Amino acid sequence: LINQKIVMCRQLWGCESFVFVLEYLLAIGNYLNQHAGKEKAKGFRLSSLTK
């Protein structure tokens, strides 16, 4: 079971489109937090991406 998860993680990390999606989500989060203080930082839930 652990070996399957390790293989899965390696496959995902090697997938350029998956890495691109992660980079894009990070950029969106950084944009939302760009001018907000720690108390006022905005964000989004991953579940809202399907909407």
C-alpha distance matrix in Angstrom:
0.0 3.8 5.4 5.1 6.5 8.8 10.0 10.6 12.5 14.5 15.5 16.7 18.5 20.1 21.3 24.9 25.4 22.4 23.8 27.2 26.2 24.9 28.2 30.2 28.8 29.5 33.0 33.6 32.6 34.8 37.7 37.5 37.6 40.2 43.2 41.9 42.1 39.2 40.4 41.1 38.0 36.9 33.6 31.6 28.6 25.9 26.5 30.1 29.1 28.8 32.3
3.8 0.0 3.8 5.4 5.1 6.3 8.7 9.8 10.6 12.4 14.3 15.4 16.5 18.4 20.1 23.5 24.3 21.2 22.0 25.7 24.9 23.2 26.2 28.6 27.2 27.4 31.0 31.9 30.8 32.7 35.7 35.7 35.5 37.9 41.0 39.7 39.8 36.8 38.4 39.1 36.0 35.3 32.0 30.5 27.7 25.1 26.2 29.7 28.6 28.8 32.4
5.4 3.8 0.0 3.8 5.4 5.0 6.2 8.5 9.9 10.6 12.3 14.3 15.3 16.5 18.5 22.0 23.3 20.6 21.4 25.0 24.8 23.3 26.1 28.7 27.7 28.0 31.4 32.6 31.8 33.5 36.5 36.9 36.9 39.0 42.3 41.3 41.5 38.8 40.5 41.1 37.8 37.0 33.7 32.1 29.5 26.6 27.9 31.2 29.7 29.8 33.5
5.1 5.4 3.8 0.0 3.8 5.4 5.1 6.1 8.6 9.9 10.5 12.3 14.2 15.3 16.6 20.3 21.0 18.4 19.8 23.2 22.7 21.7 24.8 26.9 26.0 26.8 30.1 31.0 30.5 32.5 35.2 35.5 35.8 38.1 41.4 40.4 40.9 38.3 39.9 40.2 36.9 35.7 32.2 30.3 27.6 24.5 25.4 28.7 27.1 26.9 30.6
6.5 5.1 5.4 3.8 0.0 3.8 5.4 4.9 6.1 8.6 9.8 10.4 12.1 14.1 15.3 18.7 19.3 16.2 17.4 20.9 20.1 18.7 21.8 24.0 22.9 23.5 26.9 27.8 27.0 29.0 31.8 32.0 32.2 34.5 37.8 36.7 37.2 34.5 36.2 36.5 33.2 32.1 28.7 26.9 24.2 21.3 22.5 25.8 24.3 24.5 28.2
8.8 6.3 5.0 5.4 3.8 0.0 3.8 5.4 5.2 6.2 8.6 10.0 10.6 12.3 14.4 17.6 19.0 16.1 16.6 20.3 20.2 18.5 21.2 23.9 23.1 23.2 26.5 27.9 27.2 28.8 31.7 32.3 32.3 34.2 37.6 36.8 37.2 34.6 36.6 37.0 33.6 32.8 29.5 28.1 25.8 22.9 24.6 27.7 26.0 26.5 30.2
10.0 8.7 6.2 5.1 5.4 3.8 0.0 3.8 5.5 5.1 6.2 8.7 9.9 10.6 12.5 16.0 17.4 15.1 16.0 19.6 19.8 18.8 21.4 23.9 23.6 24.1 27.1 28.6 28.3 29.9 32.6 33.4 33.8 35.6 39.1 38.5 39.2 36.9 38.9 39.0 35.5 34.4 31.0 29.3 27.1 23.8 25.4 28.2 26.1 26.4 30.2
10.6 9.8 8.5 6.1 4.9 5.4 3.8 0.0 3.8 5.4 5.1 6.2 8.6 9.9 10.7 14.3 15.0 12.3 13.8 17.2 16.8 16.1 19.1 21.2 20.6 21.6 24.6 25.7 25.6 27.5 30.0 30.6 31.2 33.2 36.6 36.0 36.9 34.7 36.5 36.4 32.8 31.5 28.0 26.0 23.7 20.4 21.7 24.6 22.5 22.6 26.4
12.5 10.6 9.9 8.6 6.1 5.2 5.5 3.8 0.0 3.8 5.4 5.1 6.0 8.5 9.9 13.0 14.0 11.0 11.6 15.2 15.0 13.6 16.4 18.9 18.3 18.7 21.8 23.2 22.9 24.5 27.2 28.0 28.3 30.1 33.6 33.1 33.8 31.6 33.6 33.6 30.0 29.0 25.6 24.1 22.0 18.9 20.9 23.6 21.5 22.3 26.0
14.5 12.4 10.6 9.9 8.6 6.2 5.1 5.4 3.8 0.0 3.8 5.5 5.1 6.1 8.7 11.8 13.7 11.5 11.6 15.3 16.0 14.8 17.0 19.7 19.8 20.0 22.8 24.7 24.6 25.8 28.5 29.7 30.0 31.5 35.1 34.9 35.7 33.7 36.0 35.9 32.3 31.3 28.0 26.7 25.0 21.8 23.9 26.3 24.0 24.8 28.5
15.5 14.3 12.3 10.5 9.8 8.6 6.2 5.1 5.4 3.8 0.0 3.8 5.5 5.1 6.3 10.0 11.5 9.8 10.8 14.1 14.7 14.5 16.8 19.1 19.4 20.3 22.8 24.4 24.8 26.3 28.6 29.8 30.6 32.1 35.7 35.6 36.8 35.0 37.1 36.7 33.0 31.6 28.2 26.5 24.7 21.3 23.1 25.3 22.6 23.0 26.8
16.7 15.4 14.3 12.3 10.4 10.0 8.7 6.2 5.1 5.5 3.8 0.0 3.8 5.3 5.1 8.3 9.0 6.5 7.8 11.1 11.2 10.8 13.5 15.6 15.7 16.7 19.3 20.7 21.1 22.8 25.0 26.1 27.0 28.6 32.1 32.0 33.3 31.6 33.6 33.1 29.4 27.9 24.4 22.7 21.1 17.6 19.6 21.7 19.0 19.7 23.4
18.5 16.5 15.3 14.2 12.1 10.6 9.9 8.6 6.0 5.1 5.5 3.8 0.0 3.8 5.5 7.6 9.5 7.2 6.5 10.2 11.3 10.1 12.0 14.8 15.3 15.5 18.0 20.0 20.3 21.4 23.9 25.3 25.8 27.0 30.7 30.8 32.0 30.3 32.7 32.3 28.5 27.5 24.2 23.1 21.9 18.8 21.3 23.1 20.5 21.8 25.3
20.1 18.4 16.5 15.3 14.1 12.3 10.6 9.9 8.5 6.1 5.1 5.3 3.8 0.0 3.8 6.2 9.0 8.2 7.8 10.9 12.7 12.5 13.8 16.4 17.6 18.0 20.0 22.1 22.9 23.8 26.0 27.8 28.5 29.4 33.2 33.6 34.9 33.5 36.0 35.4 31.6 30.4 27.2 26.0 24.9 21.6 24.0 25.6 22.6 23.6 27.1
21.3 20.1 18.5 16.6 15.3 14.4 12.5 10.7 9.9 8.7 6.3 5.1 5.5 3.8 0.0 3.8 5.6 5.4 6.4 8.7 10.2 11.0 12.6 14.4 15.8 16.9 18.6 20.4 21.6 22.9 24.6 26.3 27.5 28.5 32.2 32.7 34.4 33.1 35.4 34.4 30.7 29.1 25.7 24.2 23.1 19.7 21.7 23.1 19.9 20.6 24.1
24.9 23.5 22.0 20.3 18.7 17.6 16.0 14.3 13.0 11.8 10.0 8.3 7.6 6.2 3.8 0.0 3.8 5.5 5.1 6.1 8.7 10.0 10.5 12.1 14.3 15.3 16.3 18.4 20.0 20.9 22.3 24.4 25.7 26.3 30.1 30.9 32.8 32.0 34.4 33.2 29.4 27.8 24.7 23.4 23.0 19.8 22.1 22.9 19.5 20.6 23.8
25.4 24.3 23.3 21.0 19.3 19.0 17.4 15.0 14.0 13.7 11.5 9.0 9.5 9.0 5.6 3.8 0.0 3.8 5.5 4.9 6.3 8.8 9.8 10.4 12.4 14.2 15.1 16.5 18.5 19.8 20.9 22.6 24.4 25.3 28.9 29.6 31.8 31.0 33.1 31.6 27.9 25.9 22.7 21.0 20.5 17.2 19.2 19.8 16.2 17.1 20.2
22.4 21.2 20.6 18.4 16.2 16.1 15.1 12.3 11.0 11.5 9.8 6.5 7.2 8.2 5.4 5.5 3.8 0.0 3.8 5.3 5.1 6.4 8.7 9.8 10.7 12.5 14.3 15.5 16.8 18.5 20.0 21.4 22.9 24.1 27.7 28.0 29.9 28.7 30.8 29.6 25.9 24.0 20.6 18.9 17.9 14.5 16.8 17.8 14.6 15.7 19.1
23.8 22.0 21.4 19.8 17.4 16.6 16.0 13.8 11.6 11.6 10.8 7.8 6.5 7.8 6.4 5.1 5.5 3.8 0.0 3.8 5.5 5.1 6.2 8.6 9.9 10.6 12.4 14.4 15.5 16.5 18.4 20.2 21.2 22.1 25.8 26.4 28.1 27.0 29.4 28.4 24.6 23.2 20.0 19.0 18.6 15.6 18.5 19.3 16.3 18.1 21.2
27.2 25.7 25.0 23.2 20.9 20.3 19.6 17.2 15.2 15.3 14.1 11.1 10.2 10.9 8.7 6.1 4.9 5.3 3.8 0.0 3.8 5.4 5.0 6.1 8.6 9.8 10.4 12.3 14.3 15.2 16.4 18.4 20.0 20.5 24.2 25.1 27.3 26.7 29.0 27.5 23.8 22.1 19.2 18.1 18.3 15.6 18.3 18.4 15.1 17.1 19.7
26.2 24.9 24.8 22.7 20.1 20.2 19.8 16.8 15.0 16.0 14.7 11.2 11.3 12.7 10.2 8.7 6.3 5.1 5.5 3.8 0.0 3.8 5.4 5.0 6.2 8.6 9.8 10.6 12.4 14.1 15.2 16.6 18.4 19.6 23.1 23.6 25.8 25.0 27.0 25.4 21.7 19.7 16.4 14.9 14.8 11.9 14.5 14.7 11.3 13.4 16.1
24.9 23.2 23.3 21.7 18.7 18.5 18.8 16.1 13.6 14.8 14.5 10.8 10.1 12.5 11.0 10.0 8.8 6.4 5.1 5.4 3.8 0.0 3.8 5.4 5.2 6.2 8.6 9.9 10.6 12.3 14.2 15.5 16.6 18.0 21.6 21.8 23.6 22.4 24.6 23.5 19.7 18.1 14.9 13.9 13.8 11.2 14.4 15.1 12.4 14.9 17.7
28.2 26.2 26.1 24.8 21.8 21.2 21.4 19.1 16.4 17.0 16.8 13.5 12.0 13.8 12.6 10.5 9.8 8.7 6.2 5.0 5.4 3.8 0.0 3.8 5.5 5.1 6.2 8.7 9.9 10.4 12.3 14.3 15.3 16.0 19.7 20.5 22.4 21.8 24.3 23.0 19.3 18.0 15.3 15.1 15.8 13.8 17.2 17.2 14.5 17.4 19.7
30.2 28.6 28.7 26.9 24.0 23.9 23.9 21.2 18.9 19.7 19.1 15.6 14.8 16.4 14.4 12.1 10.4 9.8 8.6 6.1 5.0 5.4 3.8 0.0 3.8 5.4 5.0 6.3 8.7 9.8 10.5 12.4 14.3 15.0 18.6 19.4 21.9 21.6 23.8 21.9 18.3 16.5 13.8 13.2 14.3 12.5 15.6 14.9 12.0 15.0 16.8
28.8 27.2 27.7 26.0 22.9 23.1 23.6 20.6 18.3 19.8 19.4 15.7 15.3 17.6 15.8 14.3 12.4 10.7 9.9 8.6 6.2 5.2 5.5 3.8 0.0 3.8 5.4 5.1 6.2 8.6 9.8 10.7 12.4 14.0 17.4 17.5 19.8 19.1 21.0 19.3 15.6 13.6 10.6 9.8 10.7 9.1 12.5 12.0 9.7 13.1 14.9
29.5 27.4 28.0 26.8 23.5 23.2 24.1 21.6 18.7 20.0 20.3 16.7 15.5 18.0 16.9 15.3 14.2 12.5 10.6 9.8 8.6 6.2 5.1 5.4 3.8 0.0 3.8 5.4 5.1 6.1 8.6 9.9 10.6 11.9 15.5 15.7 17.6 16.9 19.3 18.0 14.2 13.1 10.6 11.1 12.4 11.5 15.2 14.9 13.2 16.6 18.4
33.0 31.0 31.4 30.1 26.9 26.5 27.1 24.6 21.8 22.8 22.8 19.3 18.0 20.0 18.6 16.3 15.1 14.3 12.4 10.4 9.8 8.6 6.2 5.0 5.4 3.8 0.0 3.8 5.5 5.0 6.1 8.6 9.9 10.1 13.8 14.9 17.3 17.4 19.8 18.0 14.5 13.3 11.5 12.3 14.4 13.9 17.2 16.1 14.3 17.8 19.0
33.6 31.9 32.6 31.0 27.8 27.9 28.6 25.7 23.2 24.7 24.4 20.7 20.0 22.1 20.4 18.4 16.5 15.5 14.4 12.3 10.6 9.9 8.7 6.3 5.1 5.4 3.8 0.0 3.8 5.4 5.1 6.2 8.7 9.8 12.9 13.6 16.4 16.6 18.4 16.1 12.7 10.7 8.7 9.2 11.7 11.7 14.7 13.0 11.6 15.2 15.9
32.6 30.8 31.8 30.5 27.0 27.2 28.3 25.6 22.9 24.6 24.8 21.1 20.3 22.9 21.6 20.0 18.5 16.8 15.5 14.3 12.4 10.6 9.9 8.7 6.2 5.1 5.5 3.8 0.0 3.8 5.4 5.1 6.2 8.4 11.5 11.3 13.6 13.2 15.1 13.3 9.6 8.1 6.1 7.7 10.3 10.9 14.3 13.1 12.5 16.3 17.1
34.8 32.7 33.5 32.5 29.0 28.8 29.9 27.5 24.5 25.8 26.3 22.8 21.4 23.8 22.9 20.9 19.8 18.5 16.5 15.2 14.1 12.3 10.4 9.8 8.6 6.1 5.0 5.4 3.8 0.0 3.8 5.5 5.1 5.8 9.4 10.1 12.3 12.5 15.1 13.4 9.9 9.7 8.9 11.2 14.0 14.7 18.1 16.9 16.1 19.9 20.6
37.7 35.7 36.5 35.2 31.8 31.7 32.6 30.0 27.2 28.5 28.6 25.0 23.9 26.0 24.6 22.3 20.9 20.0 18.4 16.4 15.2 14.2 12.3 10.5 9.8 8.6 6.1 5.1 5.4 3.8 0.0 3.8 5.4 5.1 8.2 9.7 12.8 13.9 15.9 13.5 10.5 9.6 9.4 11.6 14.8 15.7 18.7 16.8 16.0 19.7 19.8
37.5 35.7 36.9 35.5 32.0 32.3 33.4 30.6 28.0 29.7 29.8 26.1 25.3 27.8 26.3 24.4 22.6 21.4 20.2 18.4 16.6 15.5 14.3 12.4 10.7 9.9 8.6 6.2 5.1 5.5 3.8 0.0 3.8 5.7 7.6 7.7 10.9 11.8 13.2 10.4 7.5 5.9 6.3 8.9 12.5 14.2 16.8 14.8 14.8 18.5 18.2
37.6 35.5 36.9 35.8 32.2 32.3 33.8 31.2 28.3 30.0 30.6 27.0 25.8 28.5 27.5 25.7 24.4 22.9 21.2 20.0 18.4 16.6 15.3 14.3 12.4 10.6 9.9 8.7 6.2 5.1 5.4 3.8 0.0 3.8 5.7 5.2 7.7 8.5 10.5 8.5 5.3 5.9 7.2 10.7 14.0 15.9 18.8 17.3 17.6 21.3 21.3
40.2 37.9 39.0 38.1 34.5 34.2 35.6 33.2 30.1 31.5 32.1 28.6 27.0 29.4 28.5 26.3 25.3 24.1 22.1 20.5 19.6 18.0 16.0 15.0 14.0 11.9 10.1 9.8 8.4 5.8 5.1 5.7 3.8 0.0 3.8 5.8 8.5 10.4 12.8 10.8 8.5 9.4 10.8 14.0 17.4 19.0 22.0 20.3 20.1 23.9 23.8
43.2 41.0 42.3 41.4 37.8 37.6 39.1 36.6 33.6 35.1 35.7 32.1 30.7 33.2 32.2 30.1 28.9 27.7 25.8 24.2 23.1 21.6 19.7 18.6 17.4 15.5 13.8 12.9 11.5 9.4 8.2 7.6 5.7 3.8 0.0 3.8 6.7 9.7 11.5 9.2 8.2 9.8 12.3 15.7 19.2 21.4 24.0 22.1 22.4 26.1 25.6
41.9 39.7 41.3 40.4 36.7 36.8 38.5 36.0 33.1 34.9 35.6 32.0 30.8 33.6 32.7 30.9 29.6 28.0 26.4 25.1 23.6 21.8 20.5 19.4 17.5 15.7 14.9 13.6 11.3 10.1 9.7 7.7 5.2 5.8 3.8 0.0 3.8 6.5 7.8 5.4 5.0 7.3 10.4 14.1 17.4 20.0 22.5 20.8 21.7 25.3 24.7
42.1 39.8 41.5 40.9 37.2 37.2 39.2 36.9 33.8 35.7 36.8 33.3 32.0 34.9 34.4 32.8 31.8 29.9 28.1 27.3 25.8 23.6 22.4 21.9 19.8 17.6 17.3 16.4 13.6 12.3 12.8 10.9 7.7 8.5 6.7 3.8 0.0 3.8 5.5 5.2 5.8 9.3 12.3 16.1 19.0 21.7 24.2 23.0 24.1 27.7 27.3
39.2 36.8 38.8 38.3 34.5 34.6 36.9 34.7 31.6 33.7 35.0 31.6 30.3 33.5 33.1 32.0 31.0 28.7 27.0 26.7 25.0 22.4 21.8 21.6 19.1 16.9 17.4 16.6 13.2 12.5 13.9 11.8 8.5 10.4 9.7 6.5 3.8 0.0 3.8 5.5 5.3 9.1 11.5 15.0 17.4 20.1 22.6 22.0 23.3 26.8 26.7
40.4 38.4 40.5 39.9 36.2 36.6 38.9 36.5 33.6 36.0 37.1 33.6 32.7 36.0 35.4 34.4 33.1 30.8 29.4 29.0 27.0 24.6 24.3 23.8 21.0 19.3 19.8 18.4 15.1 15.1 15.9 13.2 10.5 12.8 11.5 7.8 5.5 3.8 0.0 3.8 5.8 9.0 11.8 15.1 17.3 20.5 22.5 21.7 23.6 26.9 26.4
41.1 39.1 41.1 40.2 36.5 37.0 39.0 36.4 33.6 35.9 36.7 33.1 32.3 35.4 34.4 33.2 31.6 29.6 28.4 27.5 25.4 23.5 23.0 21.9 19.3 18.0 18.0 16.1 13.3 13.4 13.5 10.4 8.5 10.8 9.2 5.4 5.2 5.5 3.8 0.0 3.8 6.3 9.8 13.1 15.9 19.1 21.1 19.7 21.5 24.8 24.0
38.0 36.0 37.8 36.9 33.2 33.6 35.5 32.8 30.0 32.3 33.0 29.4 28.5 31.6 30.7 29.4 27.9 25.9 24.6 23.8 21.7 19.7 19.3 18.3 15.6 14.2 14.5 12.7 9.6 9.9 10.5 7.5 5.3 8.5 8.2 5.0 5.8 5.3 5.8 3.8 0.0 3.8 6.7 10.4 13.2 16.1 18.5 17.2 18.6 22.1 21.8
36.9 35.3 37.0 35.7 32.1 32.8 34.4 31.5 29.0 31.3 31.6 27.9 27.5 30.4 29.1 27.8 25.9 24.0 23.2 22.1 19.7 18.1 18.0 16.5 13.6 13.1 13.3 10.7 8.1 9.7 9.6 5.9 5.9 9.4 9.8 7.3 9.3 9.1 9.0 6.3 3.8 0.0 3.7 7.1 10.4 13.4 15.4 13.8 15.3 18.7 18.1
33.6 32.0 33.7 32.2 28.7 29.5 31.0 28.0 25.6 28.0 28.2 24.4 24.2 27.2 25.7 24.7 22.7 20.6 20.0 19.2 16.4 14.9 15.3 13.8 10.6 10.6 11.5 8.7 6.1 8.9 9.4 6.3 7.2 10.8 12.3 10.4 12.3 11.5 11.8 9.8 6.7 3.7 0.0 3.8 7.0 9.7 12.0 10.7 11.9 15.4 15.3
31.6 30.5 32.1 30.3 26.9 28.1 29.3 26.0 24.1 26.7 26.5 22.7 23.1 26.0 24.2 23.4 21.0 18.9 19.0 18.1 14.9 13.9 15.1 13.2 9.8 11.1 12.3 9.2 7.7 11.2 11.6 8.9 10.7 14.0 15.7 14.1 16.1 15.0 15.1 13.1 10.4 7.1 3.8 0.0 3.7 6.5 8.4 7.0 8.5 11.8 11.8
28.6 27.7 29.5 27.6 24.2 25.8 27.1 23.7 22.0 25.0 24.7 21.1 21.9 24.9 23.1 23.0 20.5 17.9 18.6 18.3 14.8 13.8 15.8 14.3 10.7 12.4 14.4 11.7 10.3 14.0 14.8 12.5 14.0 17.4 19.2 17.4 19.0 17.4 17.3 15.9 13.2 10.4 7.0 3.7 0.0 3.8 5.3 5.5 7.5 10.1 10.9
25.9 25.1 26.6 24.5 21.3 22.9 23.8 20.4 18.9 21.8 21.3 17.6 18.8 21.6 19.7 19.8 17.2 14.5 15.6 15.6 11.9 11.2 13.8 12.5 9.1 11.5 13.9 11.7 10.9 14.7 15.7 14.2 15.9 19.0 21.4 20.0 21.7 20.1 20.5 19.1 16.1 13.4 9.7 6.5 3.8 0.0 3.8 5.3 5.5 8.0 10.0
26.5 26.2 27.9 25.4 22.5 24.6 25.4 21.7 20.9 23.9 23.1 19.6 21.3 24.0 21.7 22.1 19.2 16.8 18.5 18.3 14.5 14.4 17.2 15.6 12.5 15.2 17.2 14.7 14.3 18.1 18.7 16.8 18.8 22.0 24.0 22.5 24.2 22.6 22.5 21.1 18.5 15.4 12.0 8.4 5.3 3.8 0.0 3.8 5.4 6.2 7.8
30.1 29.7 31.2 28.7 25.8 27.7 28.2 24.6 23.6 26.3 25.3 21.7 23.1 25.6 23.1 22.9 19.8 17.8 19.3 18.4 14.7 15.1 17.2 14.9 12.0 14.9 16.1 13.0 13.1 16.9 16.8 14.8 17.3 20.3 22.1 20.8 23.0 22.0 21.7 19.7 17.2 13.8 10.7 7.0 5.5 5.3 3.8 0.0 3.8 5.4 5.4
29.1 28.6 29.7 27.1 24.3 26.0 26.1 22.5 21.5 24.0 22.6 19.0 20.5 22.6 19.9 19.5 16.2 14.6 16.3 15.1 11.3 12.4 14.5 12.0 9.7 13.2 14.3 11.6 12.5 16.1 16.0 14.8 17.6 20.1 22.4 21.7 24.1 23.3 23.6 21.5 18.6 15.3 11.9 8.5 7.5 5.5 5.4 3.8 0.0 3.8 5.5
28.8 28.8 29.8 26.9 24.5 26.5 26.4 22.6 22.3 24.8 23.0 19.7 21.8 23.6 20.6 20.6 17.1 15.7 18.1 17.1 13.4 14.9 17.4 15.0 13.1 16.6 17.8 15.2 16.3 19.9 19.7 18.5 21.3 23.9 26.1 25.3 27.7 26.8 26.9 24.8 22.1 18.7 15.4 11.8 10.1 8.0 6.2 5.4 3.8 0.0 3.8
32.3 32.4 33.5 30.6 28.2 30.2 30.2 26.4 26.0 28.5 26.8 23.4 25.3 27.1 24.1 23.8 20.2 19.1 21.2 19.7 16.1 17.7 19.7 16.8 14.9 18.4 19.0 15.9 17.1 20.6 19.8 18.2 21.3 23.8 25.6 24.7 27.3 26.7 26.4 24.0 21.8 18.1 15.3 11.8 10.9 10.0 7.8 5.4 5.5 3.8 0.0
